Amino acid sequence: MQKKNKKFLGILACASALATTSVFSIEALATPKTATVQAARTSVAARSYGVDVSSYQSSNIASTAQAGAQFAIVKVSEGTSYRNPKAAQQIASANATNMMPMAYHFATFGANSAAAANEGNYAVASAKALGLPAGSYIACDWETSQSNNVNGGKDASANAIVAFMDKVKAAGYQPLLYSGAYLLNNNVNTNIVLNKYPNALWVARYATMGRIDTADFNYFPSMNGVAIWQFTDNWRGLNVDGNITLLPLQFNNPNNVTDSNATQEPSSQGPTNPNAAISEQAKPADNKTTPSSPAEVKTQKTVMHKAYVYDKDGNKVEGRAYSAYSSITVLGGIVAMHNRDYYKVGDNQYVVVGNIDGTKRVLKKNAYVYNNKGRRVYVPTLRRGITVPTYGSSMTINGKKYYRINKNRYVKVANFR
């Protein structure tokens, strides 16, 4: 999940190969001191929302709890030499905000069972050192990357994954397997995994690109053994992966007390959302107001492209701009002024909606995804005909024009209608 590097791992819009790759060079870090924390929540009900985070997110993940997340899956390790330097703080932040903490390890063992066992031991040691409570969950994040070969054979890959999971189980944690729906269906014999560890899949599959606030089960991948579904890489505008549980999850440590607030919700196709007001007001508004409209509900959003501030006459406010990926408080809904849509962010201060919610564009042909150096990122090819939000105006990289579609992710302008 390297960005996690897995962005777009589960896009539903295409039936082609789903795969992601590491594009960042990760350095080995010194082993931190063991952190001991007490979990505030030790169980979550079915249809609970949660997030997964890595070093690319903040050490303080309280904003995700405020948005309605009830669990946080924190990257603790990768291979046998890397530990997330923010993991201890992220786990502690999850505890402090009443989220159930879990962990994941980015696998590099491919179909090698001996290497998988070594990585399992390292993941467990890392989780303990970084403060993951006993009895929690540790997921094996098995996906395409420069360091993880996913073409070693379905049975061999499954057996290696089980070898990793065995080490997690032996240490008193509960093992999960994370990957995209395509890889799980085509590169892993999941029957081998599920025969030993039923209901242990954490699957990624997205209905569309861009922000999604609430899981739409019309797009749920039909497969057995799924405990958690990752349905977006931009949950509620926070630029963090969004997940929902399909089953109740609970620590297996008998010394932990189950959170009395985690009631068992019905496992229906229409999940009950205790934060419906938040998710609704956070969606791009269809009802447009005027600068004098009285309704000014405050909504936290993320700026996806540098946003200059304008006054009600459409003039730039000198020296005022929000940088990309900064947090912003929007007052009310969309404001229509001078044939353009804005969000109000202060007294006589407005920013262009497209820099935050994006402009929806349709691909006229299949498209690759690139980074800000113009190098291709090996995520699933975006398919002709799908709608992709783009942020800001086009930019030139190595002489070619691109639209930004996510953080450090770009698609050539020529691919759009």
N, C-alpha and C positions, 0 to 999 in steps of 0.2 A: 504494500500500500504506500509506497514511497512518495509521497508528496505532501504526498506519498507517491511513489512512481506508478501506482496502479490506476491513476485517474483514467476514467472512461472504461474500466475493466468490464463493467457489466452493462454496457449500453444495449438496450433491447432493440433499437431501431434496425440493427443489422443482424443477419444470421451468419455472418462471416466470422472468421477466427477472432476470438477475443484474447488479447494478450497485452501485457504491459512490460515495460523494461525500466531498469534503473538508468537514469541519466545524470545522476549526481554522484560525485566521488565521495564516498563515506570513509572517514578516517577512524582508525581505532582510537578509542578513548580509554583513559585510565579508569579502573574500577572504582566507583564511588563507595563511600562508607555505607554500611547497611542502614536502611531507614526503617523504623518500626512505626506503623500507624494502625489505628483502629478504624475499621470500616464503619461508616455511618449507615450503610444499607447493605444487606446481605442477600436480598432477593428482589426480583422484579417479576411482575405479572406478564402473561402473554399480552401482546400488542402494546408493549412499552417502547417508547422511543429512546434512542441512545446514539452516541457518537463514537468514532475512533479517531485517535490523535497520534501524532508523532512529533519529532523535533521541529517540524514545519509549523506547528501550532504553538500558541502561547503556553507558558508554564502554568498560567492561571486559566482554567477552563470553566470558571464560574458562569460565564456568559451562556454556555451551552445548557447548564442547569436552569438558568433563568428562562431559556427558550423552551424548556420542557423535557430535557434529556434526563433519564432516570438511571442510565449506566454509561460508563466511559471505558472503552477498550484502548489501552495505552500501549504503543510500541515500546517494548523493553530492550529488544536485542535484534541482531542480524548476524548470520554466519556464526563464527566463534570468536569474534574479536571486537564487535561493536556493541555499545550500549547507548541508548538514547539519553543524552545528558539532561533532558528535561523530564524524564520519566518519573523520578521520585517526586518532583513537585506536582506533576500532573496527577499522579495517583493520590497524593495528599490533597490536592484541590478537589478531586472527585469525592473523597471522603468528607471533606469539609462542607461540601455543598449537597450532601445526601444523595450522591450518585453511587451506584454499585461499581467498584473498580474491577476491571478485567485486564488482560494483557494479550499482546500478540508478538510473535517472533517472525521476522522476514527470513524465509528459508533460502538456502543456497545449495542444498544437497541434491537436488534433482531426483534421481532414482537410486541413489546410493544409500543403502540402509545403514551401513556403518557410520557414514558421515551424518546421517539423519539422527542417529542415536547420540552422537557427540553434540550436535546442535540442540537436541532436546535437553541434554544435561546443562548446556550453557544457558539456554532459555530459562530453565528452572533456577539456576544459580543467579541469573540476572534479576528475575522476578523477585526472588527473596531479598537480594541486596537492595533493590529499589523500593521495597516496601509493599509488594502485593500481598494482601492477606492470604493466609492458608485457606485452602478449600475453594479458592476462586477459580476462574477459567484462564487457560493459556491457549491461544489459537496459533496454529501453524499457518502462516501466510505463504502459501505456495502458488507462485505465479511466474509468468515469463519475465525474465530479466537477463542482463548480461552475465549474471553470476548463478543463474538457476536454469538448468536445462529441463524443459518440460516435455521433451520428446524421447525420453528413455524407455517408453513402453507403459501401457496403462497399468498392468499388474505390478511391474517393478516400482513404478512411481507410487502406487497405492501402498505397497509393502514398506517403502521407505517412509512414507507419511505415518504409517502405523508405528514404525520404529520410533519416530519422534514422539508420537502421542503416548506410547508406552512409558517413556521416560517422564512425561508430564504426569501421567496417572500414578506412577510409582512414587512420585514426590508429594502426592497428596493434593495435587491440583486436578482440575477437570479439563480434558483436552477437547479442542475444537479444530476444525479444518476450514480455513478461509481460501476462497478462490472465486473466479468468475464462473458463471453458469456454463459458458462454452467450454472452458478448460475442464471443469468437473465432468461434463458429459462426454468429452472427446479425448482427454488425455489422462484421466484417472479412472480406475475401476473402483467407483465409489462403493460398490457392494462389499468389497474387501474391508473398506474403512467402516462402513455402517454395520457390518456383521459383528465387529468387535466393539464399536462405539456408536450405538444407535443415536439418532437425532443429534449428530455432532457437526453438522454442516453450517457454515456461515457463508452464504452465497451472495455475490454481487451481480446485480442486473438492474440497469436503469431504463426507465421508460423514455427518457429524452435527455438532452444536454441541459445544463444550467440548473437554476434553483428549483427545488421541489420542497414543499413544506410538509406535506402529508402523504404517507404511502398510499398508492393506488393499487389495490390488489388485483385489478384487471391486468396488471403487468407482472404479477408475481410469477417467477419461473416454476413451472410444474415439475417438481422432482421430490424424491423422498428424502427424509432425514434432515430437513432444514430446521435449525433452531433460531437463526437470525438471518434477516434479509437486509442487505445494504442496498438502498434504493436510490441514493443520490450522492453526488460529491459536493453538493452545495445546499445543505439543509438550512432552511429558514434564513437564507442570506448570510450565513456565518462562514461560508467557504470551508465547511467541515463535512466529512462524510456523515450521512444520516442512515440510521439502522432502526429496524423494528423487530422485536422478538415474536416468534411464532408460538413459542412455548414458555411456560414459566421457567425462570432460571433462578438457582439458589445455591449458595455456598454449601459444600458438603462437610464443612467443619462443624461438629456437634457443639463446639463451644461458642459458636456464633449464634446470636439471637436474630431470628427472622424479623425483618422490618414489618411492623404491624400495618404500615400504610400501603404495603404492596399487596393489595387485594387481588384475588384471582378473577381476571376479567374473562368474559366469554371469548372463545377463539373463533370469532366470526370474521367474515370477509370485510366487514365494515368496522375497523378498529375504533374503540372509544378513545377520544382525544381529550384529556383533561385540560389541555391548553388550547382549546378551539379558538378562543378569542385572540390569542397570540398569533396562531397560525393564519387566521383569516386576515387580521389587520396587517400582517407582514407581507401578504401577497401584493403584487403590483396592482394598484387600484385602477378599476375601470371607470369609476365615477369621478369625473373631473370637476374641480372646483375653480373658483376665481381667487385672485389675491386677497379678496375681502371676505372669503368664506370663514364662518366662525369655527367650523370643526377642525380641531388641531390635535388629533390623537397622536401621541408620540410613538414612533416606530424606529427601532435600531436597524440599520442597514449597513452594508459594506460597499465602499466605493471600489469599483472594478477598473476604473480608468481615471486618470487625473481629472478632477472636476473643478472648474473655475466657478466662482460665485458671481451671480448677477443680481442687479436690483430689479424692481418691478417694471422698469422701462426697458429692460433687456441690455443694460450696460454692465460691463465687467466691473466688479468692485476691486479696486486696485489693491494688490497685495494679498488677496484672499483666494485660496484654492485648497482643495482636499487632495492629498496624495492617494495613489492607488493602494487598495487593500486597507485603508484606514476606516475606522468605524464612524458612523454619522447618525445623528438623530433627525429623523424626518418628521415634520409637523403636518398632520393631515394627509390628504391624498394628493393625486396629481393635480398640478395647477397649469391650466392652459393659458399661455401668454404669447402673443406675437407669433402665432402659428407654430409654437413649439411647446413641448411638455416639460415641466419643471417640478421639482420638489422644493417646498419651503423648508429652510433649515435655520431661519432666524428672522428677526425683524427686518423686513425688506431685503432678505437674502434668499437666493434661489440657486439650485444647481440643476443641470440638465439630467432628466430621467435616464437617458441612454447611457450615461456614465455609471449608473448604479444598477438598474434593472436590465440594461442592454437593449439592443435593437434586434428583433427577431428576423432572421434571414433564412431563405431556403436554398439548400445546395442544389445546383443544377447538374453536378456530377460527383462521383466519389472523391473524397478529399483526405489527404494525409494531414497530420498534426505536427507542428514544428515548435521549437523553443525560440527564445529571443535571439539566438545566434543563427537562426535559419537552418538548424539541424533537425532532421526528422526525429520525432519521438515515437517509439514503437508501441503505440496504443492502437486500439481497433480503428480501422479505416471508417471514416464517417460516410454514410451511404447517401447517394443521390435521393433527393426528395424530402429529407428530414429537415426540420426547423432547428436552427442553432442560434442562440443569443450571442450577439457580438457587442463588444464594449468600446465606446469611443469611436473616433474616426480611424481610417486605415493608417497604417504605419509602414515605412519602408525598411526592409531588412535585406541586405546584400542585393539591392537593386530591384527587389520584388515587393509588391504591396501585400500586406497581411491585415486581417482583423484579429484582435485579441478575443479568445473565447473563454479563457480562464487564466488563472495565474501562471505566467510563463508558458502559455499555450496559444498557438496562433494557427490560423488557416488562411491560405492564399485567397485574396479577394476574387481572383478569376474563377474560383470554384462556386461562387454564389450567383444567383440570378440577378 
